[in-house]
Amino acid sequence: MQSGFFERHPSWAVLGYRDFRLLLLGTALVNVVMPFHFLTQVFWVEDHYSDRTAVLYVSLIAASRGLAGLVFSLIGGAIADRFERRRVLLACEALSLAVNGIVALMMITSPFGDATVFAVIVCTFGAAGIMSIDAPARAAAIPSIVGRENIASAISINTLAMQMTLPLSLPLIGVLNGIFAPGPLYAWSLIAWAGILPAIALLRFRSYGGADHGVGMLTNVGRGLRYASSNATILSIVAMVAIIQIVGMPGVANPLGPVWMTQVLGLSKAQFGFMAMTWGIGAMGASLAMARNRRIGQRGSTIWFAGLVFSVSILVFGYSRNVPLTAFANFTLGASFSLLLVSSTTIIQGVVADEMRGRVMALFPLVMGVAQLATAPIGAIGQQIGLPALVPALGYLTLALCIGLILQRPGLRHVRPVVAAPVAVMPE
């Protein structure tokens, strides 16, 4: 019965791989917990500190995540290319459970009084560093499980599973934070590892990268950077992702999006959860469309389109004080970001050589790390000039940078991922 279904629906055939289903389950659970943890920390800060300091502390928590990504992501890519990837994932998730348990304890007991926020920031740095090692190993494992020819479908379905968690988890986060104290709620979220750890432990695949064991870790990192910077396709795609995440995301998503919803729009925590759900619905719809039609995510033009739509949506979001209009802008932000993420990952996975896969895929958490690190100065600026002035300014800057990149690298729209060849060159 299953084989007949997959014959009629080839885009879903990757679900026939047992290990892919287990990896998918673990990824979905991780992506339920990550926004839950960050947003619960946001509400914890708002409950314990004044509005003026809350913006700064929330930005510092996000910046700690970013600094961890900046420090550990490239090393994580080298680890994914150097060691057996299933064991890397298992070690990362075990450590992640331990560190997040310490964060929960800090939030519940506040052992250092008002200075507890700085202890939470330090522990959050550690948890984010672990996930920066986990992410490239998880991404590099997908082709080893489903084969290079199925990468597009696997990435679309993987992203769809991640995005499906948002419409379910975000309203729940808001409602639960309106009922329970953030600290105990954070602790209860750790039950997710009862599913994450067994899902990884049951994986059967074995995947080793092609990193040179005869040289040091930093040498392997340097080789990965040289490889990525010498490929115009990879460089252009990473540049677009960097523009959106570093400049565009801070004002409309983490960390300032939740603050905007509660302080500018005046939404309650529960109302924020339902507003945030519109991002998840948009992302889920875009991911579903790409899962059904693999060609959407295989086109370089999709990356350009997604970047422009995201930029314009920031401006609508930043100028709107109307809740339905803001919800629509949030929907298009989620949809366009999902288009960007899936198409970027699909094309890069299709052109990169396997021995460099972990190190190249580590560029995505690296960019995310830089973006989160940038939230500290952005949050400080927002504290001085106000979020109503900051968010539209970020929208205009994002749009200008996207247009500039499109004009500089117009050939990316012709790029398609390849199956047989390891490298693709962007047309001039």
N, C-alpha and C positions, 0 to 999 in steps of 0.2 A: 504493500500500500504506500509506504514511504517513497519507494523508488518511483512509483507511478506519479506521485505528487511532484517529485523533483524533476521528472521528465517533462511534465506539463508546465512547471514553473522553474526554469533553470536558474533564475536569479537567486533562488533560495536553496540551491543545491548544497551550498557550503554547510547548511545545518545538518547534513547527513554525516559530517565528520564529528565523531564523539568528542574528541579533544577540543574542537572549536566550540561545541556547545558548553563544555565545562569552562573554557576560558571566557566565553561570553557571559556565563552566570557570574563568575568572579568579577568581571569588569563591571557588570550592571550593579552588583552590590557595592563595589568600591565607589561607583558614581552616585549611588544613593547617599552614602556616608559623607563624601567630601563636601557637597554643598550644605548638608545638615550640620557638619562640624563648623564650617566657616560662619554660616548665618547664626547659629546658636552662640558662637563667640561674639558676633556683632551685638546680639540682643543682651548678652551678658555684660558687655561693655556699656551699653546704653542704660542698663539697670543700675550699674555701680558707679558711673562717672557722669559728670555734667555734659550737657549738649556740646559745649565748646571743646572740651577735651576728648569727647567721644569720637569726633571726626578724626582727630589726630591718632588716637589709639587704634581705631579700626584700620586706618591707613598703615600704621606700624605693623599690625598683625599681618596684613596683606604683604607688606614689604618684607617681612621675615620669611614668608613663603617664597617671595621672589628671590631674595638673597640665597636661599637654599637651592632654588632651581638654578641660579647662576653658578653656584659653587659646585653642585653635584651632578647636573644633567650630563655634561660632556664626559665626566668620569663614569657616570652610569651607562652611557653609550659604549664606552670602552669595555666596561664590565660585561655588557650584553654581548659584545663581540669576542670576549675572551673566555667566558665561563659558560657552563651549561645553563641555558636560559630558564628552564623549569625550576632549577634549584635557586636561581637568583630571585625568581618571583616568590618562592616559598619563604626564603629568608627575609625578604623585604616585608612581606605581610605579617610575619611573626613579630618583627621589630616594630612595625607600625602599630600593631595592637598594644604592645607594651608602652610605647611613648604616648599614645592617645589616652591610655589609662592614667598616666601621670597628669596629662592636661586636665582630664575630668576631675581628678583629685584636687588639683589647684583651684579649679573653678568652684568646687563645692566648699572647700575649707578656707580659701583665701588666707593662706598661712603667713603672708607677708603684708597683710593689710592692703592699703592703696597701691603698694608696689607689686602686688601679685600679678598685675597685668604684664609686667616686664618678665616675670617667670613664665607666664603663659606664652609670651612672644618667643622666648628662648626655646621652649618645648615645641612650639609650633614650627619653628625653624628646623628642629630635628625631624619632626614628622614629615614635613615637606621635602626635606633632603632625601629621606627614605623613598618617598613616592617619585622623586626625580630619577632615582635609580631603577625603580619598578617600571616606569612608563616606557623607556626605550626597549627594555627586555620584553615587555608585553607586546609592543608593536612589532618587534623583530621576529617574534614567535609565530605570527599569523601566517606568513608565506610558508614556513616550515610545516605547518599543519594542513593548509588547504592547497598549496601550490601556487606558483606565480600567476598562473592563468586565471585563478579565482580570486585574486587580490581585490579587485574592484567590488565584487559582491560581498566579500568578507568584511571589508572596511565599511561599506554602506550599512550592512546589518549590524556590525559592531557599534557604529555610531548611532543607529536607530535604537538599539538596546539602551545605550547611554542616555539618549534624549527622551526615551519613553519614561525613564525614571523621574525626569524633571516635573512633568505635569502631575505626577503622583506624589512626589516627595515635597515639592515646594509649598502647596497648600497645607500639607500635614505639618511641615516645619513651623509655619506661621501659627496654626491652630494650637499645636502642642506648646510652643513658646508662650502663647497667651494664657495657657492653663498651668503649666509647670515651670519651676525654676530652671534656668538654662543649665546649671551645673549637673544636677541629677539627670536631666534629659540627655546631656552629652554622654554621661556614663552609660545610660541605657542603650545608646546607639551602638555601643561596642559589641552588642549581641550579633551584629552583622558578620563579624569574623567567624561565627559558628558556621556560616556558609562559605565564606571566602577561603578559609584555610583548607577545608576538605576538598573544595573544587580544584584547587591547585595541586593538592597532594595526589589526587586521582588521575592527573594528567599522565599520559603514557609516552608522548612524543619526546624526542631528544633532539636538541638543536644547539649546535656549537657555532659561534661566529668564526670568522677567518682572521682574527687579529693575530699579529706576530707575537708569540710568547717569548721570543728571544730578545725583545726590547721592552722598555719600561712602559708603564701605563700612560704617562704624559706624552711619550713619543707616539703611541697609538692614537691618542687624542689629536695630536698635531697632524698626523697623517689624515685623519678623518676630516679635519677642518680644511686642509689643502684640497682634498678630493671634492668637498662640497663647494668651495669657493671657485674651483676651476670649471664647474659645470654651470652654465648660464641658466639652465632650466631650474635647477635646485636653488640657485641664488635668488632668482626673481620670485619664485614661489615663497621662499622664506622671508623675503623682503615685504611682500604683501601681507603675510600673516603677522609680521612684526608691526607693521603700521596699524593694523586693526587692533591687535592685542595691547600694544604699548600705549598708543595714543587714543584709540577709540573706546576700548572696553572700560577703563577705570570709572568714567562718569556714569555709565548706564548699567554696568554689571557690578561685580565685586571690585572694590569695596564700597563705593559711594552710591551705587544703585539702591541698596536697602535704606541708606540714610536719606536719599532723595525721596523715596516713597513715603517714609514716615514723617520727615520734617518739612518737605516742600509740598507734597500732595496731601499730607495730614492723614495718611492711612494708618489703621491699627495694624498690629502684627498679623492678625488673621487675614485682614484685607490685603496686606502686602503679599501673603502667601498666594492668594488667588490672582493678584496682579502678576506676580512672578511666574505663575503657571502659563501665562500667555507666551512667554519666551519659550518655554518647554514645548508648548503645542506647535509653535512655528518651527522649532528645530526638529520636532518629531515628524511633522508633515514633510519638510524638505528631505529628511533622511529616508522616509518611506518612499518618496518619489524617486530618489536616487537608487534605492534598493530594487525598485521595480524596473527602472530604466538605467542600466549601468553606464550608458553613454554620457549621461548628464555629468557624472563625476569624473569622466575621463577627458574632459575638454578644458584646455587652458582658458578658453573664453569664459567658462563658468567662474573662474577665480576673479577675473576682472569684474564681471557682473555682480558677484557677491560683495566685493569690496566697495563698489559704488553704492549699492543699495544700503549696505550697512552704514556708510557715511551719511547719506541723506536721512536715514532713520534716526541717527543721533540728533540731527537738527530738529526733526519733528518732536522727538522725545524731550529735548531741552527747552523748546519754546511752549510746549503744551502744558496747560494747567487743567485740561479736561480729562477726566479719568478714562472714558472710552477711547479717546484719541491716543492717549498714552498707552493704553492696552494694545491698540493696533500697532503703534510704533514698536512696542516691546515684542509683538508677534513677528514683525518683519526683521527686527534685530536677531531674534532667535533663528529664523529661517535662513537669513543670509549668512549668519555665522556658521551654521551647519553646512550650507553649500560650500563655503570657503574651506572648512576643516576637512570635509570628506574629499573634495576634489584635489586639494593640496596633498593630502596623505596618499590618495590613490595614485596620482601621477608620480610622486616621488618614490613610492614603493615599487612602481613599475619601471623606473629607470635606474635605480641605484643597484650597484653590485652587491651581492649577498655578503661578502666579507666586510663591507662598509655599512651594512644596513643599520646596525645598532647605533653607530656613531652619527650617521646622518639623521636618523629618527630622533636622536637626542637633541637636535636643534629645536624641535617643537617645545619640549619642556624648558629648554634654555630661553627661548623667546618668552614663554609664559613667565619664567622667573624674572627676566628683565622687566616685563610688564608689571608684575606684582611689586617689584622693587621700586618702580617708577611711581607707584601709588603714594609713597611717602611724600615726595615733593609736591605731587599733584594734590594730595589731601591738604598739605600745608597751604598751598595756594588757595584751595577752596575754602579753607578756614578764614583766610584774609579777605577774599573778594566775594565769597558766597557761592554756593552751588548753582543758583540760577544764572550767574554770569559765566561760571566755569564750563558747564556742560555744553552750551552752544559753541563756545570757543574751541573746545576739543573737537566738536563736529566739523567746524570749518577747517581746522588743521588736518584732520583725517582725510577729508574730501580732497584738499589740495595735494596732499602727499600721494593719495591713490591716483589722481589724475596725472601727477608728475611721473609716477612709476609706469603707468600705462603708456605715456608718450615716450618714455625712455626705452621700454622693453615691449614694443608692440608685437614681436614675434611669438610671445608666449601663447597667444590665442590659438596658434596652430599646433601646439604641442599635444601629443597623445602618449599615454603610457605604452610601453612595448612589453612583449612577453619573452621573446627569444633573446633579444640583445640586452646587455646589461647597462648600456649608457645611451641616452638620447641627447641630441644637441639641439638647442633652440634655434630656429631659423632667424637669420638676421633680417 
